Amino acid sequence: MTDTLSALLRPCFPTIFTNDERWRATLATAAYTARVFLAIGIALFLAFTFQLQSPMSAATTVLIVANPTVGAMVSKSMWRVIGTIIGASISVGVMAAFVQSPVLYYAALAFFVGLACMVATFLRLFRAYAAVLTGYTIVIVSSPAFANPDSIFLAAMGRLSAVTTGVVVTAFVFMVTSPRKPSQVLVTLGDVFRETVRHALSFHSAESNRSSPAQAAEAMEDQMPGLENTSSTPAFRGLPQPLYDSRGRLLARMTGLGPAIEYAAADDRDMLARVSRLRIGLIRLTGLIVTYHPYWLNLSLANGASCQVHQEVAETLKIILDLTEQPGWQDNPKPVSDCIHATLEKLDILERQNPTPTVLASLDNTRDVLVHLDMALHDITTRRPGRRSVKMATYLEWPMAMRNGARGMFIALLAGMLWYVLHWSAGPMLMLYVVAASSLLSTTPSAAKTSPLMAVGTALAIPASFLCHVVGLPRIDGYPLLWMTVCLFLLPGVWLQFHPRYSIGAFGYAVFFTMMLSVTNPIVYDDMTLTNNWMTMAAACVLLVLVFRVILPADHRLDAARLVSSLTRSVQQLAAAPQNRPILWVVWESLQLQKIARLMMRLSFLDESVDRKGYTDAAFAAISLGRLIVRLRWNAGHTVLAPSAHDALLDALKSFRTLHHAPEQTAATLLKTAQHISAIPHPEAACLARERVVSCLEQAAYIITSVPGFFHRYGPLQLSRDIPGANAGVTAAVPHHNPVFG
């Protein structure tokens, strides 16, 4: 009866009340908004009580610092205070050095703003806010003191006081009222581990269906025409669309889980002790996901015996899924680890029974999967990791950072000169907005793409500020009404900050609304000043979009081409590294995964004429190529090969130096070396090592010949849009042509 009544009443209510997921999201947003408004009320009240020079700066600080995750909020607050101190110090120093030379002052100011924007592009997560705050705190502190330089120190102290008030109040409110569950990250990591296993299972199950050499030969016959495909839509070994969808969802989830680990570590001491291991475990799981691309397991199609390998792995993955369904499996991961090691022993036996290169190709690849899966399991379940931690490298994208730095420097200098030449009474407001907006945009993946959204949000704050001054503030006779009025106008910006489509615009609306709101104690109304400020903000929005989209626009195709070249050079450097230098695979892989994440983002900004899926798969294949190089290096240093075979292997590694300008030549050298080594007689004890080397060389050659357009320095993505062949597929051979004239 209850179910029937619920079914009858459900269509009468809006979707938000009948959809459980949307209802939970709405409640979470409402709770976050309530916390923000409570923090604004307390911070603004304290700012008035302390008689700070700019009380609304405390409310602005709350809007910038607030975050649903307590750990994120704590990290953001700490770095905001650090950035404010650095910016205030620089502001005092620059004003003291160039107090009687406005032009030099603007030049020095522009330099530091550009430097802050460049550093903000490099830093990760909320560490970037230290650089952002450094950039626009210089302007916030110095602008009021420009007419009276002697007051610069008091302005700096007032700014620091307002920021500290906002930070402390926000931290207090959110830590008291927010549910703190840092251990939830561990549960999410366990779910991601299971999803990774399920993704691998779907791949190996499909491969294990070819249970006979006849079926494998038939599949090989169907797939081989794609090897010579030169169209812009390659078909060779394309994965089924559900597998692509699964991979995309998993990678997106892992990308969001990285910051969650950092934030949990900022909120919990136990998580802080494990943060390095958890980060490495996440990297290993991400590496396993990118392992499954269309160019992997290709040689296994030639021999049905490799299907037994996939059957063994598929059965193991099913057992792992069953074991991880039990509650508390992360507290006792030994059964899962024992299952993995038992399968590895079976693969070793299978390797000795059929040591042919085609079977060894599948054996080595699947062994890598199981080994890294076991290591990832150890990383995410170890509760007391050793003190020794692996230092992960951070990819520094210099072209993007230099461009953001140039934008910040140019727009700060331009606004300063407009202020100086036109004697604009609202010049400080102009500089304040363009510097703050450009600093904040430097932390986004694409500043050029998000600058119009920031400008639109700020433009919407202008009429809201007008209505607040005309309708709301004149009728206020006490602090509670002021608080309620400010929160009413801030509601759209705070509510929409975590909506993916409107987040940047909503953030700009909320932050710059408080900046335009002239609330002092007592409130003084000056219509001319307010109108001048609003017109200045409108002009600043136009100036922001003009600089970021017209004068210094982004070239996403060029950025993507640079990332592709960087991946290729990393593969070359890995092969050329001295044999006595140890290679820490997780560090190298982490660096390449960072590049691939940026590459996928750049490719998403390009039109459909670019083979985006092909370049993504080819980038994953580059990591597989790195795995093969590591195996070859290990065989060169740890196995007993015939002297001539060992020398040939070292020469094959040296041949990767031609990968960027002649990938076909590199592939031909690898194949020739494989044939040469396989013909060299070896003792029976060394035959298996020889076949492993031959298998790796053949796989590496195959990957290179499958995607020559990716590795070649003049591949399709490296060309200008108007050059013939610029939209060719990544599997197409690269013709010899002039890179400028075609």
N, C-alpha and C positions, 0 to 999 in steps of 0.2 A: 504493500500500500504506500509506504514512504517513497520507494523508488518510483512508483507510478506518479505520485504527486510531484516529486522532484522533476521528473521528465516533462510534466505538463507546465510547470512553472519556469523551467530553465529558459525556454525561448522568450519569455516575457522580460527577462533582465538583459542588460547590455553584456557584451562578450567579456568585458573585464571582470564581471562578477561570476561568470560561469566557467571561465578558463582558469584552472588552478594555478598554472604557471604564471599567467599574466597577473593574477591577483596577488601572488607572492611578490612578484617584481614591483607591483604598485605599492604594496605595504612597505617594502624595503626602501623605495624612493621616498615615500612619505616620512618614514622614520629618519632617513638621512636629512631631509629638508627640515624637519622639526629640530634636529640637533644643530644644524647650521644656524637656524633662526635663534635658538636659545644662546648659542655662542656669540652671535652678533649682538644680541641684547645685552649680555653681560659685558662684552668687550667695549661696546659703545658707552655703556654706563660708567665703566671704570675710566675710560678715556676722558669723559666729561668730569668725573670726580678728580682725576689727576690734573685737569686743566691743560691737557696736551694741546699743542699748536694745531694739529690736524686730526681731530678725533675720528673722522671717517676712515683714516688710514688703518685703524684697528679693525674696522669692519671689512675693509678690502683684504687685510691679511687673513681674516677668517675664511673668506671666499676662496682665496688661493690655497690655503693650507688644508682646508677640510677635505677629508677622503673617507669613504665608507670603511676602509680597512684601517684599523688602529695602527698597525705597524707602518703602513704607508704614510699615515698622518704624522707619526712621530719622526720618521725619516725626513719627510718634507719640511717639518717645522725646524728641525735641527739645521738642515742645509739652508733654509731661508734666513735664519739668524746669522749664520756664517756669511752668506752672501751680502746681507745688509751691512754687517760690520766692515767687510772688505770694501763694498761700494762707498760707504760713508767715509772711510779713510782715504780712498782715492779721490773722492769729491773734495775733501778738505785740502789735500795736497795739490790738486790741479788748480783749484781756486787761488791758493796761496802763490803758486808759481806764475800764473798768467792773469793776475787780478787787473792789470792795466792794459792788457792786450786781448781784446775780445776775439779777434780772428784766430790767434794762436790758441786761445782757450777752447774755441769750438773745434779746432783741429785736434787738440789733445783729447777732448771729450769724445770726438768721433773715433779716434784710435782705440780708446779703452772700450767703447761700446762695441766696435767691430771685433775686438779681441774677446770680449765676453760672449758675443754671439757665436764665434768660432769655437770657443771652449765648450759652450752649451751644446753644440752639435756633437762633440766628441763624448761627453759624459753620459753615463747610463742612468736611467730612472730619475729619482728626484735629486741626485747629485747635480744634475743639470740646473736645478733651480738656484744653486749657489752662484753659478755663472750668470743666470738670468737676473737674479736680484742684484748682483754686482753691477750689471749693465744699467738697469734703469734706476737703481738707488742713487747713482751718481747724479742723474738729472733731477730726481725728486728732491734730493738734499740741496743741490746747488741752485735750482730755479728760483725758490723764494728769496735766496740770499744774493741773487745777481745784482739787485739794485743796492744792496747794502752788504758788501762782502764781509764786513766784520761779524755778521751774524751767522756765518757759515757753520761754525762749531755748534752753536745752539740749535740750528736747523738739523744738523746731523744727530745730535742727542735726542731731539724731539722725534725724528723719524725712527730711530732705534727704539725709543720708548714705546711708540705706537705699535711697531712690529712685535716687540717682545710681549706687550699686553695681549695682542691678538693671538700670538702663538701659545702663550701660557693658558689663556682662557679656552682656546680650541682643544688643546691637549687635555685639559681637565674635563671638559664637557664630554668629549668623545670617549675618553678612557673610563668615565663613570657610567655612561649610558649605552655604550656599544658592547655587544657580545663579543668576547675575545676568545677565538677558537683557533690558535695557531696550529693545533694538531690536525685541523681539517685539511691542511696542506698535505699531510702524510696520507690521509684517506684518498685525496685526489690523485696523488702520485701512484697509489696502488691501483686506482681505476685506470689511470693512463697506462700502467704496466699491462693490465689485462687487455686493454684496447689494442695495445701494440702486439700482444700475442695473438689476438683475434685477427688483426690485419695480416700478420704473417701467415696465420693458418689458412686464410682464404687464398693466399698466393700458392702455398705449397700443396694445398688440396687440389687446386686446378692442375698443377704440374704432375701430381701423382696419378692423375686419371689416365695418362698415357702409359699403360702398363706393359706395352710390348714394343720391340724395336720397329715393328711395322707401323704402329700408330705414331711413333716418334718420327719415323721417316716421312709419313704422310703429312704430319704437322710441319716438318722441316720444308717439305716441298711447297706447302701453302705459304709459308712465311718468307722463303728466300727471295721471291721477286721484290719484296719490299726493301731488300738490301741494296738494290740498284735503283731504288726510287729516287728521282731528282725533283719531284714536284714539291710545292710548298706545303703539302699536307702529308707528311710521312706516315706510312702504315706499318712499318716493320715492328713487330712485337708490341703493338700498342696494347696497353692494359685495358681491361674492361672499365667502362665508365663508373660502376659502383666502387671499384678499387681506387680510382682517382678521387672520387667524392670522399671515401673513407680517409684517404691520405690527407686531403685538404682539411678535413675537420680535425684530424689528429694534430697536424702541424699547427693549426690555429690554436688549439687547446694548449699545446705545449708552449707556444709563444706567450700565452697569457699566464701560464703556470710559472715561468721564470721569475717575473716580478713578484708573484705571490710568495715564492720561497724567500726572496730578499725581505719582503715586508714582515713575514712571520718571524724571521731571524731578528728583526729589529724590535719585536714585541715579546720574545721568549728566549731565555738564556739557553735552554736545551736545544732549541732550534738553531741558535747562533753557533753552538758547538758542532752541529751537523750540517751547516749550510753549504760548506764546500763539497761534502760528499753528495748531498742532495742535488746540488747543481751539476755535478759530474754525472750522476745517475740520469738526470733529465737529458743531458747531452747525449749520453749513450742511447737512450730510448729514441731520441730524435734521429740519431744516426741510423738506427735500425729501420725506422720508417722510410728514410730516403734511400735505403739500400734497395728497396723494391721498385725498380724502374724498368722500362721496356728492354734495356740492353743487358739486363742481368740474367744469368742462367741460359744464355743464348746457345752456348755450345752443347748444352745437354739435349737439345732437340735432335742432335745427330745420333744419339744412342739411347735406346729405351732402357738400358741398364741403370741410367741415372734416376729413373722414376722410383726405384727402390729407395734412393736417398730421400726423395721428397716424401715418400710414404712414411719412412721412419720419423722424419721431422714433424710431419703432420700429426702422427699419433702422439708424439711427445707434447706438441702444443695443445692437443686436446686434453691430455692428462693434466698439464699445467693449468688450463682453464678450470678443470674440475677441482684441483687442489686450491686454487685461489678463490673459489666460491665460498670456501669455509670461512666463518668469521675468525678474525685474529690470525690470519695466515701471515701477516707481516711481522707478528711477534715471533713466529717460528717458521722461517723460510727454508729450513733444512730439507723438508720433503721435496720442495720445488727444485732446489739446487741438486739434490741427489738424482732426481729424474733427468735433469739436464746432463749431468756427468755420466749417467748410464747410457744415454743416447750417444754421447761423444765416444764412449768406448765401443759402441756398436759401429759407429762410423769409421773408427780406426780399423776394426776388423774388416769391414767392407772395402776399405782402402787397400788393404793387403791382398784381398781376393781379386780385385779388378783394378790394377793400377794403370788405367789408360787415361790419357789427357782429358778426354771428354767427361769421364766419370769424376776424375780429380777436380775438374772445374766446379762441378756441383758440390762435391765433398768439401772443398776448401771454402766455398762461399757459405754453405750451410753451417760449417763448423764455426766460421766467423760470427754468424748470427747467434748461434747457441752460446758461444763464449762471451760475447758482448751482452747477451741477455742475462747470463749468470752474473757478470760483473755489475750490470745495472741493478739486478736484484740485491746484490751485496751492498751497493751504494745507498739504496733507498731504505734498507732495513737495518743496517748497522746502527746501533744506538750509542755506542761509545767509540767513535772513530779515533784513529791515532792522531797525534798532534801534527804530524807531517801532512801538509795539504798541497795540492797541485795548484800552481798559479796559472789561471786561465788568461789567455791573451784576449785583448779587446781590439776589434777591427776599427781602425781610424780611417774614415772615408774623407781624405783630405780635399778632394775637389768640392764636395758638398759643403764642408766646413769653411773652405776659403770663400765659396760663393755666399754663404750666409754671413760671414764676416764682412765681406765687401758690401753686402746689402745694408747691414747695420751701420757700417762706417759711412756709407754714402747718404743714407736717409738721415742720420744724425747731423752730418755736416750740412746737408741741404736745408733741413729745418732750422739749424742754427743761423745759417746765412740769411734765410728768409726773415727770421726774427731780427737780425742785425740790420739788414738793408731796408726793410719796410718799417722798422721801428714798431713792430706789431705788439700791442699791449698784451695780447694773449699768447705771445710767443712761447712762454714757459709751458703752457698747456699743450701747444703744438709739439714741442720737443718731448714733453712727458709721454704723450700718447705714442708717437712714432717709435720712440726708443723702447718703451715697454712692450708694444705690440711686436716689434721686430725681434726683441729678445725672447718673448714667449713663443713666437713662430719658429725660432731656431731649434726648438726641442721637438718639433713635429716631423714626421717622416718626409713630408713635402711642404715646405714653407710657401712655395708658389701656389700650390693647389688650395691650401687652407687660408691664405691671406684674404681672398674675397669673403669667406665665411666669417672671419674675424671682423672685417670691415662692416659687413651687414649687421652682425650682432651689435657692434658699437653704434652704428647708425640708428638702429632701433632703440638704443638706450637714450638717444637725444630727445625724441618726443616723450619718452617715459620720464626723463628728468624734467622736461618742461611741465608735464602734468603734475608731477610731484611738487614742484615749486609753486605752481599756480593753484592747484586744487587741494593738495594735501597739507603742506607745511604751514600756510597761513592760518589754518584752523586748529593747529596744535597748541595746547596750553600745558602740556606735561610730557614727561619722558615716556610713559607707557604708550601714548598715542604716537609719538615719534617712532618708537620701535615697531609698532604695528604697521604704520604707514610705510616705513622703509622695507619691511618684510613683504608687504603686499606687492610692492613694485618689483621686488627681487624674486618673487615666486616663480615666474616663467624661466628666468635664467638658472636658478638653482635646480628646479625640477628637471629641466632638459639637459643638464650637464652630462649625464651618463647615457644619453641617447646617441647612438653612433652617428646618426646623420646630422644632428644639431649640436653636438657637444662643443665644438670650437666656437660657433656663433653664440651659444648660450653662455659660455664662459666669458667671452668678450662683453656680452650684454651685462652680466652681473658685475664683473670687475670694474668696467669703465662707467657704469651707472653710478656706483659709489664714488668714483673719482670726480664725476661731474656734479655730484650732489653737494651743494654748498651748505653744509650744516656746521654751524659754529655755536658757541655759547656766549652771549645770546645770538640768535639767528638774525642776520642783517640782509635785507633784500636789496639787490642792486640790479635792476632789469637790464641796464646796458652791459654791465659786466657779464651777467649770465648769458645774454644773447650773443655777446662776443665769444664767450667760451663755447657755446653750442655750434656757432658757425665755424669756429676753429676746429672742433672735433670733426665736423663734416668734411672740411678741407683735409684734415689729417687722414681720414678714411680713404679719400681719393688718392692722396699721396702714397699711402701704404700700398694700395693695389697697383698704382702706377710703377713704383719701384720694383715690387716683387713679381709682377706679371708682364711688364712692358720693357722697362729699362734693363733689368737683370733677371730675365726669365730662366726657368729651369729647362734643361734639355734631357728629358727622361730617357730617350733613346741613347744618347751619349753616355749618360750615367750607367745605364745597363751594359753598354759595350765595355766600359771601363771595368765593371765588376766581372764580366766574362773574361777579360784579359787578365785580371788579377787572379782568378781561379786557375787559369792556364799557367801563369807564372808560378803559382804556388806548387802545382804539380811538378813543374820543371825543377824548382828549388828542392823539392822533396827527393827527386831522383838524383840531383847533383850533390846532395849533402855528403860530406865525408863519411866513410864507412865506420870510423871510430866515434862518430857523434851519435848518441842515442836519440831516437825519435819517439817522443811521447805522443802516441796516436790521438788521445782524447784532446790534447791541446791543439793539434793541427786540425782535427775534425771540427772542433768548436769554432775555430777561426773561419773555416770554410762555410760552416752552417750560418754564421752571421752574414757572410757575403751573399749566400743564397737567399736568405730571408729578405735582404735589401733588394736583390735582383728580382725576386718574385713581386715585390711591391712596385718596383719600377716598371716591370712588364705589365702590371695591371693598369698602369696609366696609358699604355700604348693601345693603338687600335687593333682591330682583328687581322689586319694585313700581316702583322708580325706573328711568327710561329711561337706563341707564348708557351703552349704546352710542351712543344719540342725543346725549347731552351731550358725549361724547368727540368725536364727529364735528363737533358744533356748535362746540366749542372750536377744533378745527382749522380750521373755516370762518372763525372770528374772525381767525385769522392770515392767511387768504386775503383777508379783508376789509381787513386792514391793508396787504397788498400792493397792493390796488386803490387804497387811499387814497394810498399813496406814488406810484403811477403818476399819479393825478389831480393831486397836488401838483406832480409833475415837469412835467406838461403845462401846468399853470397858470403855471409859472415859466420854461419853456424853449421853448415852442412859440408860434407866431404865430397866435392865434385872433382872430376878430372881437371888437371891444370888448364888444359885448353878450353874446357867448358866453363871454368871459373872466369877465365879472361874474357871469353865471349859474353858471359853474363854481365861483367862490368862494362864492356863496350855497349851492350844493349841499354844499360842504365844511362850511359853517356849520350846515347842517341836521342834522349828526351830533350836535349838542348835545341833540337830543330822542331819541337812540337808546335811552337807558336807561329812559325813562318812556313813550315813544310810538314804538316801532320802526316800526309801520305807517305813521305819519306821515312818518318819515324816508324810508322806502322810496318812499312816494308822491311825496315831493318830488324824490327822485333820478330817478324815472321821468319826472315832469313836466319836469324840467330836461333830461333826455336828449331828449325829444321837441322841446323848445324849441330846443336847440342844433342838432339835426339839421335843423330847418326854416330855420335862419339860413344865407343864402348865404355861401360862402367862396370865395376864390381857389383855383384848381386846386392850387396848391402847398400850401395849408393844409387841403385836404379830408381827407387821410389823418389828420392830427392831430385833426380834428373827429370822424371816425369812431372813432378810438381813445378819445376822451373819452366818446362815446356808449356804446361797448362797455363801458367800465369802469363807467359809471353804471348801466347795465342789469344787469351782473353783481352789483354791490354791492346793488342793490335786490332782486335775486333771492335772494341769500344771506340778507338780513334777513327777507324774507317767508317763506322756507323754515323758519327756526327762530326765530319771534318769542318763544317761551317761553324761549329762552336769553338774549336781550338785554333783555327786559322786567324791570324792577325787581321786579315782582310775578309773575314766572314761576312755574311749578310747584315748582321746587326752593326758591324763596324762601319758600314757605308752610309753615306747620306741618303735621304729618302728618295732623291731624284735620280740616283745612279741605278742603271739596270742591274737587277739581281739583288737589290736591297731588301726585297720581301721574299726571297727564296727561303726554302725550308732549311732547317739546321742539318738535315741529312744530305743536302745537296753538295756535290763537289764544288770547291771554290775555283773558278777559272782564273787564269793569269790575266790580270788587267791592272791599269793604273788606278791607284786608290782615290785619286782626285777626279780624273776625267773619264773613268770607266774603262 
